[in-house]
Amino acid sequence: MKIKEKKFTHLKKWDATLASCIRCGYCFEHCPMFKYTNWESDAPRAKIITAFGLLAGQIKPTPGAAKKLFNCFYCKRCEAACSSGVSLTEIFTDAKKDLLAMGLKGPGTTSITHMNCARCLICIGVCPHEARSNQETGIETDPSKCQSCGICVEACPAGAATIENSFGTSREELTKKAESFLASHSSAKAIVFACNWSYYPELQASQLPKSETKDNAYEILVNMCGGRLEAQLLMAPFLNNAWGVLVACCPEGECQHDGNIKAKKMVANLQNTLKTIEIDPERVQLVEIPAGDKALFQAKIDTFVDKMNTLGPIA
Amino acid sequence: MKSVDEPRLREIVGEKNIKSDPSDLYVYGSDASVHHAIPWVIVKPDTTLQVQKIMEYANQALIPVTPRGGGSGMCGQTVPIHGGIILDMKGMNRILEINMPDVYCRVEPGVVDDDLNLALKQYGVFYPPTPASSRIATIGGEIANNASGVRSVKYGATRDAVLGMKVVMPNGKLVNLGARTRVEASGYQLHKLMIGSEGTLGVVVEATLSFVPIPEFRCMGIANFDSLEDAGQAIGSIMSSGAIPSMLELVDSIAIKAVNKTMNLGLKEVAAALIFEADGMVKEAVDYEINKMKLICEKHHGKDLHSSYDPKERAKIFMGRKKLFPALSKYDDNLSSTSLADDMAVPYSKMAQMAGKIHEVAKKNNIIMTAYGHCGSGCMHTKILMDTRRKDQWQSAQKAIGEIYDYVQSVNGTTSAEHGIGLSKAAAFKTEKADSLWLLQTIKKALDPNNILNPGKLMQAPDDWVTATNLRYSVNS
């Protein structure tokens, strides 16, 4: 099998790296996308195999193959976990550049703009990756720059910026998950929104026996970047009798999208709102968790649930 | 020929549980081995009934079916060399029951090993066969492969921990094999036959597993050696002394260099190191075992001996071992780490020679090989580091593999200690089992007369895997 080099000008420099990935698959466990779909073809290893196949001419650059590479939240947990030291997301980005040149666009998890865009240009200003620009045709996203943090989705006043393939991280999906948890658990008190960087529950692919899961006091929902949190999402659980909502995001200076700064402002605003309607502002709190510090995260959750127990339900 | 009734499969498992886009098929054509082949369709059943219906259809239409768990196999066990259906069992991932009074748990095959152990931990027990890939390996895959790992020297392999199972046979019939009791005396112990059968006899849809208490005390020790030979002799002496290690691992200089490079563990770069562990409920008993092993290491010129009960230090040493396989690919930027001749077992007294032989054969054939493994259970692992783009390196690797297994067989060792046979090790397996191959074939024929379950593996695999199967690498001439 000869390597076809003519089309993949960006990808070809990864030739040796793609061969050195030993395909152990240990990256699966860290990928939020795989956790959500439980399809191996959505796991990081599958993207590497696809990139290799494209470069080696073993598969054609079809929309199906492109979709795999355009679907990534750039949380980079796979990279952190890879002991072969493969720079997975850099490879995905280079593959995207080549696929874009061939007319394949995804969109996958990259953000797009709907027709109801009013061209207020807010999304261009908030994008931490300079992926959005004002073109004659409308507000365009460069998919090779977009890292799917979703900050534009939160910022867009018209609801025109959107990530179509949300893999369970859209406001509607998260609201529904929170609602169903609160309705089905008799001791349910809190919803914890965790960003994918500060924490991601590592072991959840398998379903535990009912006896193990029915009585949890809280549910952790992963919302990707904290910068994407919306007030409606954080307040929705209270409509379903939640006692409190906890937000976890990266510590200052550690968020690659500066989304934690936005999340902090959002939570502070909500606390003020709660005060005005005479609800204890501590029912919405934010905690900063360094990447993967499970012990600290658990301790913060326990403290929060204890606090909710002293406050009791909202009268 | 390639022909599968997709609408019928869709009807069985539902729209969301089937994939047939060429890009998905390509992805599901590999595992952690060197092989690659394209299936016709991927089906992910949720229930036993769906598995039965799929098998009924495949058996009648004569379509190959390859069951698949985490896809972490290193010998091509799940690579569908005859195409057909990939049965992705990760959809059946429920832990059904943790029964403390009767000391067993029941799980579906797609449950991930680490997930099970996390659930068991709250009861103070663990499922011990755990391989290094436990973060993604499923119980179904572990059963098919008879997986084992670092603690198997004390607690045994998967075969020792499975009490019973439900299996869908190639004709779609569901059978209950084994029992939920600790002992079962009579009959053919068919559940044990399924363990290690690499998906060629039936599809496991539920397993009843035993577990053991998590020990109160664990102590891990390390000893460095200036020669691989000394380390090998220490292993033999430890095991024949009656000591009961809960872990006894060998890593050679190449392996040490690789984990240092990727994980910055600061291990001393010596010719070989032994990592050993003892566990138990009483500290004095653990001390006794650890001291015994330390003394033996000293006798065989072991240096820098130290041991620790500290969980953080133990975790650091253990992590290096656990991530060794992927770390090896960082040994040299131009070399890839391949799972070839990756696993074997030899009698304890031959461990030292075996380790030396691996390095000798590698040198002779101009490739790099490492020697490491769960030596306490007689298990030796190697990896071949080579430039996978060069055809001549593949020829050298093939020659080296032949020489290694000739040696293994000459000292009454066996082809696979725990990674299985699949495609990569079939040639050596067939030589080793020459006088009983007809028995294996008779059993296969009796249970799977149409040869639809994972065909072309084990005794059916082609002798020359380099030319008879596709490699996942791009090999230039």
Chai-1 contact restraints between the chains, C-beta under 6 A:
chainA,res_idxA,chainB,res_idxB,connection_type,confidence,min_distance_angstrom,max_distance_angstrom,comment,restraint_id
A,M1,B,S474,contact,1.0,0.0,6.0,A-B,restraint_1
A,I3,B,S474,contact,1.0,0.0,6.0,A-B,restraint_2
A,A19,B,S336,contact,1.0,0.0,6.0,A-B,restraint_3
A,A19,B,T388,contact,1.0,0.0,6.0,A-B,restraint_4
A,A19,B,Y473,contact,1.0,0.0,6.0,A-B,restraint_5
A,S20,B,S329,contact,1.0,0.0,6.0,A-B,restraint_6
A,S20,B,S336,contact,1.0,0.0,6.0,A-B,restraint_7
A,I22,B,P326,contact,1.0,0.0,6.0,A-B,restraint_8
A,I22,B,S329,contact,1.0,0.0,6.0,A-B,restraint_9
A,I22,B,S337,contact,1.0,0.0,6.0,A-B,restraint_10
A,R23,B,A32,contact,1.0,0.0,6.0,A-B,restraint_11
A,C24,B,A32,contact,1.0,0.0,6.0,A-B,restraint_12
A,C24,B,F325,contact,1.0,0.0,6.0,A-B,restraint_13
A,C24,B,P326,contact,1.0,0.0,6.0,A-B,restraint_14
A,G25,B,G71,contact,1.0,0.0,6.0,A-B,restraint_15
A,G25,B,S72,contact,1.0,0.0,6.0,A-B,restraint_16
A,G25,B,I136,contact,1.0,0.0,6.0,A-B,restraint_17
A,Y26,B,R135,contact,1.0,0.0,6.0,A-B,restraint_18
A,F28,B,I136,contact,1.0,0.0,6.0,A-B,restraint_19
A,E29,B,R135,contact,1.0,0.0,6.0,A-B,restraint_20
A,E29,B,I136,contact,1.0,0.0,6.0,A-B,restraint_21
A,N38,B,K90,contact,1.0,0.0,6.0,A-B,restraint_22
A,S41,B,D24,contact,1.0,0.0,6.0,A-B,restraint_23
A,S41,B,V27,contact,1.0,0.0,6.0,A-B,restraint_24
A,A46,B,V27,contact,1.0,0.0,6.0,A-B,restraint_25
A,I49,B,V27,contact,1.0,0.0,6.0,A-B,restraint_26
A,G53,B,Y26,contact,1.0,0.0,6.0,A-B,restraint_27
A,A56,B,S474,contact,1.0,0.0,6.0,A-B,restraint_28
A,I59,B,S23,contact,1.0,0.0,6.0,A-B,restraint_29
A,I59,B,Y26,contact,1.0,0.0,6.0,A-B,restraint_30
A,G64,B,D21,contact,1.0,0.0,6.0,A-B,restraint_31
A,G64,B,S23,contact,1.0,0.0,6.0,A-B,restraint_32
A,A65,B,S23,contact,1.0,0.0,6.0,A-B,restraint_33
A,S83,B,T262,contact,1.0,0.0,6.0,A-B,restraint_34
A,S83,B,K323,contact,1.0,0.0,6.0,A-B,restraint_35
A,S83,B,P326,contact,1.0,0.0,6.0,A-B,restraint_36
A,S83,B,A327,contact,1.0,0.0,6.0,A-B,restraint_37
A,S84,B,P326,contact,1.0,0.0,6.0,A-B,restraint_38
A,S84,B,S329,contact,1.0,0.0,6.0,A-B,restraint_39
A,G85,B,T262,contact,1.0,0.0,6.0,A-B,restraint_40
A,G85,B,K330,contact,1.0,0.0,6.0,A-B,restraint_41
A,L203,B,D114,contact,1.0,0.0,6.0,A-B,restraint_42
A,L203,B,D115,contact,1.0,0.0,6.0,A-B,restraint_43
A,L203,B,L118,contact,1.0,0.0,6.0,A-B,restraint_44
A,A205,B,V112,contact,1.0,0.0,6.0,A-B,restraint_45
A,S206,B,N93,contact,1.0,0.0,6.0,A-B,restraint_46
A,S206,B,V111,contact,1.0,0.0,6.0,A-B,restraint_47
A,S206,B,V112,contact,1.0,0.0,6.0,A-B,restraint_48
A,S206,B,D115,contact,1.0,0.0,6.0,A-B,restraint_49
A,Q207,B,N93,contact,1.0,0.0,6.0,A-B,restraint_50
A,Q207,B,R94,contact,1.0,0.0,6.0,A-B,restraint_51
A,L208,B,I95,contact,1.0,0.0,6.0,A-B,restraint_52
A,L208,B,A119,contact,1.0,0.0,6.0,A-B,restraint_53
A,P209,B,I95,contact,1.0,0.0,6.0,A-B,restraint_54
